[in-house]
Amino acid sequence: MNLFRTLEAREIECRVQQVRANGLSLLLYKDARCDQTVLDETVGPMNWMRQHTRDNANCIVSIWDEKKCAWVSKEDTGTESNTEAQKGLASDSFKRACVNWGIGRELYTAPFIWIPSNRCVIQEKNGRYTCYDRFKVSAISYNDRREIAHLVIVNEKTGVEVFAYVGLQSAQPNPNAFLCDRCGKEITGTVGKNGETIVPEQLAAYSRKSFNGGTYCDSCQRILFQVRKEREQAKAASK
């Protein structure tokens, strides 16, 4: 059982990892202020502390355990940043130590995030590509294994949705889930032709409108549409 909650969309930052002529890749990360906030709200500001060693290369984050009447510590090593090396080193080692406690560990389950060049502005200079657009997570959810199950990213400059992902859903039955009338499985979200995320509620509503009140998953809808098409073609051919 993890002591700390999963991160909200507003707490997650997007960092450009690599830029090419045809697009760029992003990484998800958290900053030190996010860790501090989660620690404060979960265990209380007086019940955790941090200590740096090896000239800030290592950070020890300790949490007070009332049952054991002792401090429990976890430690990790950081790397220097390109600017303000010592400050960046201290911040990075702190963030990594907090991951040891489970804060933000779910970000490591993120899918490969690729933004095509038609959804961002890529500039080329002397054979090198750069992008000054900023991106943010507008929606995120997790399954019961604390893995990212749904992720939406938008370009802050244009406000356009540039990435959508629907992954593994919960392994536990959801009493509020929409169930397919045909296969009996839980209806999960999908991604439309335009790249936008279609949530289960929208998919169920569209199904009821298209099939006289029937609630079907995306796969079964495709099958039913194909059956309908073949019937119409056969009917037209018989005339």
Salt bridges, closest charged atoms under 4 A:
GLU8 OE1 - ARG10 NE 2.80
GLU11 OE2 - ARG5 NH2 2.73
ASP31 OD2 - ARG33 NH2 3.43
ASP35 OD1 - LYS30 NZ 2.80
GLU41 OE2 - ARG5 NE 2.47
ASP92 OD2 - ARG96 NE 2.77
GLU106 OE1 - ARG146 NH2 3.74
ASP144 OD1 - ARG145 NH1 3.74
GLU147 OE1 - ARG145 NE 3.13
GLU156 OE2 - ARG134 NE 3.77
ASP218 OD2 - ARG222 NE 3.12
